[in-house]
Amino acid sequence: MSSFETPPDQPIVGDCGIPVPVTAPQDPYRTLDDLMAVVEALCPRWPMRGTFAGADEMLL
């Protein structure tokens, strides 16, 4: 529900932003592989965690 018959102008955000060209779509699996390579570079070993023995639920 609006109290205006026509929406008011938005002078603050009307012409703002940085124009960014849209890139061609890439293979999503290659993008995921690139992301995982960055994650592995930042954290080459998994942190130590306890086991789930006796746990009723295993949630991520």
Buried (B, 14 or more C-beta within 10 A) or exposed (E): EEEEEEEEEEEEEEEEEEEEEEEEEEEEEEEEEEEEEEEEEEEEEEEEEEEEEEEEEEEE
